[in-house]
């Protein structure tokens, strides 16, 4: 499909990434979506489900193996996209991970909790973006979206913490829904977005961060706890990302786009 926009969605086999791919397939605009997944088997299984859910889609979708913790995997993804499509129109940096809950459960150390989160959510995302920029510059309308997740803790929202107020004393009793390592890495992602927006402005690349709010994405594998917090369906985030891909938020380049408007830094 020569007229189709080429869109890569990282972490596309489940949660918010899956719903983003689905939203694009449901669009009346033509896309060829590259569904990034750390497991090619899971990526292909997700595509089978997407075909059942979007049988009338005029767009197409392929799975692409992509592990953000591996430079070799990122280089192979670049070579695959370049060899097949020659360009990339939109990069949706959705893939993310949290290890806070594993730390609370005693499965990883406190240092590992933070370092693993930063490796995937920040370093891996940065390396992927850096690697794919040459393909984006071949697009007539290049776009980069950084999904910042639970990162919009500012003066306007400092009353919000996933954990309740903590009484005096040590150690603190933290609920299973601990997110500090994840959230710190995602706040850092906002800075990464600002830097890429600065670097690529003269090239005409449009760059955003996107904060979809608390959604049932499967992050942390504790859906019951997240649901009790009032999380919405992941499809809300998928539809929001599609509005950015399709140009509805072009006036907000270089900012954090939320479902209810712009999110202050």
C-alpha positions as CSV (number, residue, x, y, z in Angstrom):
1,X,0.0,0.0,0.0
2,X,2.1,2.9,-1.3
3,X,-0.1,5.6,0.2
4,X,-0.2,4.0,3.7
5,X,1.6,5.7,6.5
6,X,4.2,3.4,8.1
7,X,3.8,3.4,11.9
8,X,5.9,1.5,14.4
9,X,4.2,0.9,17.8
10,X,6.6,-0.6,20.4
11,X,5.1,-3.0,23.0
12,X,2.2,-3.5,20.6
13,X,1.2,-7.0,21.5
14,X,-0.8,-6.1,24.6
15,X,-2.2,-3.3,26.7
16,X,-2.0,0.2,25.5
17,X,0.2,-0.7,22.5
18,X,-2.3,-3.3,21.3
19,X,-5.2,-0.8,21.6
20,X,-3.1,1.8,19.7
21,X,-2.6,-0.7,16.8
22,X,-6.3,-1.5,16.9
23,X,-7.3,2.2,16.8
24,X,-5.1,2.7,13.7
25,X,-6.7,-0.4,12.0
26,X,-10.1,1.0,12.8
27,X,-9.3,4.4,11.2
28,X,-10.6,5.4,7.8
29,X,-7.0,6.4,6.9
30,X,-4.6,3.8,5.5
31,X,-1.7,2.5,7.7
32,X,0.8,-0.2,7.6
33,X,1.4,-0.8,11.3
34,X,4.6,-2.5,12.5
35,X,3.7,-4.2,15.8
36,X,6.8,-4.3,17.9
37,X,7.1,-7.1,20.4
38,X,9.9,-8.8,22.4
39,X,8.3,-12.1,21.4
40,X,7.6,-12.7,17.7
41,X,5.2,-15.4,18.7
42,X,3.2,-13.1,20.9
43,X,3.3,-10.4,18.2
44,X,1.8,-12.8,15.6
45,X,-0.8,-14.0,18.1
46,X,-1.9,-10.4,18.7
47,X,-2.2,-9.8,15.0
48,X,-4.5,-12.9,14.7
49,X,-6.7,-11.4,17.3
50,X,-6.6,-8.0,15.6
51,X,-7.7,-9.5,12.3
52,X,-10.7,-11.0,14.1
53,X,-11.6,-7.7,15.8
54,X,-11.0,-5.5,12.7
55,X,-12.0,-7.7,9.8
56,X,-13.0,-4.8,7.5
57,X,-9.8,-2.8,8.0
58,X,-8.2,-1.4,4.9
59,X,-4.9,-1.1,6.8
60,X,-2.3,-3.8,7.3
61,X,-0.1,-4.9,10.2
62,X,3.1,-7.0,10.6
63,X,4.9,-8.1,13.7
64,X,8.5,-7.0,14.2
65,X,10.8,-8.4,16.8
66,X,12.0,-5.6,19.1
67,X,13.7,-5.8,22.5
68,X,14.6,-2.3,23.8
69,X,17.2,-3.7,26.2
70,X,19.2,-5.1,23.2
71,X,21.1,-2.8,20.8
72,X,21.4,-5.7,18.4
73,X,17.6,-6.1,18.4
74,X,17.2,-2.4,17.7
75,X,19.7,-2.5,14.8
76,X,17.9,-5.5,13.3
77,X,14.6,-3.7,13.5
78,X,16.2,-0.7,11.7
79,X,17.5,-3.0,9.0
80,X,14.1,-4.7,8.5
81,X,12.2,-1.4,8.3
82,X,14.8,0.1,5.9
83,X,14.9,-2.9,3.7
84,X,11.1,-3.3,3.4
85,X,9.7,0.2,3.7
86,X,12.7,2.6,3.2
87,X,11.1,5.1,5.6
88,X,9.1,5.4,8.9
89,X,6.3,8.0,9.2
90,X,5.5,7.7,12.9
91,X,7.3,6.2,15.9
92,X,5.0,5.5,18.9
93,X,7.4,4.8,21.8
94,X,4.9,2.9,23.9
95,X,6.9,0.0,25.3
96,X,7.5,0.3,29.0
97,X,8.0,-1.8,32.1
98,X,7.8,-1.5,35.9
99,X,9.8,-3.5,38.4
100,X,8.6,-1.8,41.5
101,X,6.1,-4.5,42.3
102,X,8.8,-7.2,41.9
103,X,10.9,-5.2,44.4
104,X,8.0,-5.1,46.9
105,X,7.6,-8.9,46.4
106,X,11.4,-9.4,47.1
107,X,12.2,-10.6,43.6
108,X,14.6,-7.8,42.6
109,X,16.8,-5.4,44.6
110,X,15.9,-1.7,45.0
111,X,18.8,-0.8,42.6
112,X,17.7,-3.4,40.1
113,X,14.1,-2.1,40.3
114,X,15.3,1.4,39.2
115,X,18.0,0.4,36.7
116,X,15.7,-2.1,34.9
117,X,13.0,0.5,34.6
118,X,15.4,3.1,33.2
119,X,17.0,0.6,30.8
120,X,13.6,-0.1,29.1
121,X,11.6,3.1,29.6
122,X,14.4,5.6,29.0
123,X,17.7,4.3,27.7
124,X,16.1,1.7,25.3
125,X,13.6,4.2,24.1
126,X,16.3,6.8,23.4
127,X,18.5,4.3,21.6
128,X,15.6,3.2,19.4
129,X,14.6,6.8,18.6
130,X,18.3,7.7,17.8
131,X,18.6,4.6,15.5
132,X,15.4,5.2,13.6
133,X,15.7,9.0,13.0
134,X,17.3,8.5,9.6
135,X,14.2,6.6,8.5
136,X,11.9,9.3,10.0
137,X,13.7,12.0,8.0
138,X,12.7,10.2,4.8
139,X,9.0,10.8,5.7
140,X,7.0,13.7,4.4
141,X,5.3,14.0,7.8
142,X,7.5,12.5,10.5
143,X,6.1,12.1,14.0
144,X,7.5,10.8,17.3
145,X,5.2,10.1,20.3
146,X,6.6,9.3,23.8
147,X,4.1,7.6,26.1
148,X,4.9,9.0,29.5
149,X,2.4,7.0,31.5
150,X,2.0,7.9,35.2
151,X,4.5,10.8,35.0
152,X,2.4,14.0,35.3
153,X,3.1,14.6,39.0
154,X,3.4,18.4,39.1
155,X,2.4,21.2,41.5
156,X,-1.1,21.0,40.0
157,X,-1.4,17.3,40.9
158,X,0.8,16.7,43.8
159,X,-2.1,15.4,45.9
160,X,-2.1,12.3,43.7
161,X,0.0,9.4,44.8
162,X,-0.9,5.7,44.1
163,X,-0.1,4.9,47.7
164,X,-1.9,6.4,50.7
165,X,-0.3,8.8,53.2
166,X,2.4,7.0,55.2
167,X,2.4,7.1,59.0
168,X,5.7,7.9,60.9
169,X,8.1,5.1,61.4
170,X,10.2,2.7,59.4
171,X,9.9,0.6,57.4
172,X,6.9,2.0,55.4
173,X,4.2,-0.5,54.5
174,X,3.8,0.0,50.8
175,X,0.9,-1.5,48.9
176,X,1.5,-3.9,46.0
177,X,0.9,-1.0,43.6
178,X,4.3,0.7,44.1
179,X,5.4,2.8,41.1
180,X,8.2,5.1,42.1
181,X,10.9,3.6,39.8
182,X,8.5,3.4,36.9
183,X,7.3,7.0,37.4
184,X,10.7,8.5,37.8
185,X,11.8,6.9,34.5
186,X,8.7,8.2,32.8
187,X,9.2,11.8,34.1
188,X,12.7,11.5,32.7
189,X,11.1,10.6,29.4
190,X,9.4,14.0,29.3
191,X,12.9,15.5,29.3
192,X,13.9,13.2,26.5
193,X,10.8,14.3,24.5
194,X,11.8,18.0,25.0
195,X,15.3,17.2,23.8
196,X,14.2,15.4,20.7
197,X,11.7,18.1,19.9
198,X,14.6,20.7,20.2
199,X,17.0,18.6,18.1
200,X,14.6,17.8,15.3
201,X,12.6,21.0,15.0
202,X,14.5,22.2,11.9
203,X,13.9,18.9,10.3
204,X,10.2,19.3,10.5
205,X,9.7,16.3,12.9
206,X,6.7,16.7,15.2
207,X,7.4,15.4,18.7
208,X,5.0,14.9,21.7
209,X,4.7,13.2,25.0
210,X,1.4,11.6,25.8
211,X,-0.1,10.9,29.2
212,X,-3.2,8.7,28.9
213,X,-3.9,8.5,32.6
214,X,-4.4,5.4,34.7
215,X,-5.6,2.7,32.4
216,X,-6.0,-1.1,32.5
217,X,-2.9,-1.9,30.5
218,X,-1.6,-5.0,32.3
219,X,1.4,-3.1,33.6
220,X,2.6,-4.8,36.7
221,X,0.2,-7.7,36.3
222,X,-2.1,-6.5,39.1
223,X,-5.3,-5.6,37.1
224,X,-7.6,-6.0,40.2
225,X,-5.8,-3.4,42.2
226,X,-5.6,-1.0,39.3
227,X,-9.3,-1.5,38.5
228,X,-10.1,-0.5,42.1
229,X,-8.2,2.7,41.6
230,X,-10.7,3.6,38.9
231,X,-8.6,2.8,35.9
232,X,-10.3,3.2,32.5
233,X,-10.0,0.8,29.5
234,X,-6.8,0.9,27.6
235,X,-8.8,1.7,24.4
236,X,-9.0,5.3,25.7
237,X,-5.3,5.6,25.4
238,X,-5.2,4.0,22.0
239,X,-7.8,6.4,20.6
240,X,-5.9,9.3,22.1
241,X,-2.6,8.3,20.4
242,X,-4.5,8.0,17.1
243,X,-5.6,11.6,17.4
244,X,-1.9,12.6,17.6
245,X,-0.9,10.3,14.7
246,X,-3.7,11.8,12.6
247,X,-2.8,15.5,13.2
248,X,-5.5,16.5,15.6
249,X,-2.9,17.7,18.2
250,X,-0.4,19.4,15.8
251,X,-0.9,22.6,17.7
252,X,0.5,20.9,20.8
253,X,3.9,19.8,19.5
254,X,6.6,19.7,22.2
255,X,4.0,19.3,25.0
256,X,2.4,16.5,27.1
257,X,-1.0,15.6,25.7
258,X,-3.5,14.1,28.0
259,X,-7.1,12.8,27.4
260,X,-8.5,15.9,29.2
261,X,-6.1,18.5,27.7
262,X,-2.5,19.5,28.1
263,X,-0.6,18.2,31.1
264,X,1.6,20.8,32.8
265,X,5.3,20.0,33.4
